[in-house]
Amino acid sequence: MDFHRAPPKHEVHSVRTCDLCCSHDPAFEQRDPLDKLIAAGAEVTAHSHITENGYVRHRLVEAKLRQIAATPAKAS
């Protein structure tokens, strides 16, 4: 699996914080400020991040969420 992407061919002028990363990444506050941002008009996806590190960290959050969803709940 490849976590890298082609560099964007256009500039992004308006940005916002990634909601998925903000709510599910415990180390979100320690990220570099640019790694927290996605293009304002874009969906909340890894590809929307404006930096490579933001993209990779978003993919790691997605993988962790898939792992949690696939783990069967323990019966009490």
N, C-alpha and C positions, 0 to 999 in steps of 0.2 A: 504494500500500500504506500502510495506516495503522498506526503503531506505538503509538498511544495506546489506552487502554482506559477503560472506565467505572470510577469509584472503587468500591472494595468496599463492600458494604452491611452488613458485619459486622466486628467487631474480631477481630484475631488475637492469641491469648494465648500460644501457644508457637511458636517459630521454630527454624530450623536453617539452616546455610550451604548454599547451592546447590552441589551437587556438579559439575554441568556447568560452571558459570561458574568455579568454583575450579580445575578441571583444564584448562580451555581458554582462559581469558582471561588474557593476560600482565600486564594491568594490574589484576588482581583485588585485590591487596594495597593498591593506592592508592585503591580505592573507599571511599566513605563506609560506615561499618559497617552502617547500615540497608540499603544497596543490595545487600549480600551475602546477605541473608536471605530465606527463603521460609517459608511456613506449614508447621509440622512435619508435619501429616498429609497434606499435598498431594504430588502428583507433581512431578517436577522439570520444570516448564514455566515459560515467561515469565509466564503469568498468576498463578502461585503467589508471585511476588515481592511483597513488602509495600510497595515504593515504585515510583513511576513510573520513576525512573532505573534501578532494578534491572531492571524489566520491559524497558525499551528496550535496555539493555546485554545482557541475555539474548538478545533477538531478534537483536542484532548478532552475538553468538557463534554462534547457530544459522545465520545467513546465511553467516558465514565457514566453518563446517563444511560446509554444503551446497556452497559454492564449491570447497572443497578436494576434496570427494567427486566433484564433476563434472569436475575437472581430470584429463585423462588422464595416466597415468604415462609418463615418458620411458624409452625403451628404451636400455639401456647397450650 
